Amino acid sequence: MNRPLLCALALVIPICASAQNPTKPEETEVWSPVPKIVTPAAKCGDAPSDAIQLFDGRNLDEWKSARGGGPAGWTVSKGVMTVNKKAGDIETKRLFTNYQLHVEWRVPTNVTGSGQARGNSGVFLAATEDGGYELQIMDSYNNTTYVNGQAGSMYKQNPPLVNAMRKPGEWNVYDVVWTAPTFNADGTLKSPARVTVLHNGVLVQNDFALKGTTQYIGLPSYKAHGAAPIRLQAHGDPSPPISFRNIWVREL
């Protein structure tokens, strides 16, 4: 090794060592970019200042029918949206990628049936051509079914960590952090979808990496897609329909 190169290394090495081992507190302080200000809601569960209110109890303007995109055919009364099973699923007019979602839902007190035929619905966190990724909704209060199909599960993929279900007639809350999957230029999977879910304030999905879209029969798999709507399911079971209120989303 020649002498000029040795001299150059002698100058570089102390600088690198200093950067790796800060000696002053300000060397580890980050001042920019400054996070934007978001005003939290006065009431716990209500939408913060930067949220998009998907349902505030007044109308279904943010929603459309998943069957061809016509008007959402569900019922709105006294601040509550109730599933119309004949009208089918509804989905947001807007498309989303990564977000924080708040959904409140209620199984009716007159719910009937058992297993999957009891208060069944779902939140498809990204609705795609082959279905989407379903966070299960159903009555799991003293109701036995397969555990990767009960409330709080990523349907047919991952059971909830615990059963945090409230009894019929009481409102349940889902708070969700959704990270959409990404795909390479050739359509192959680059990074899987990930989800964290709190059910009534209790962690039930902890940064779970999904194996693909929801399948009732067969194994989940991925097919490349972009931004997608959020879909609410009108399940075909014969039990009385469930209801929703106070739905909002924050894009991340």
Secondary structure, DSSP 8 states (H G I E B T S, - for coil): --HHHHHHHHHHHHHHHHHHS--SGGGG----S--------SSTTS--TT-EEEE-SS--TTEEETTTT-B---EEETTEEE--TTT--EEESS-BSSEEEEEEEE--TT----GGGSS-EEEEEEEETTEEEEEEE---SS----GGGSTTSBTTTB--SS-----TTSEEEEEEEEE--EE-TTS-EEE--EEEEEETTEEEEEEEE--SS--SSS--------SB--EE-----SS---EEEEEEEEE-
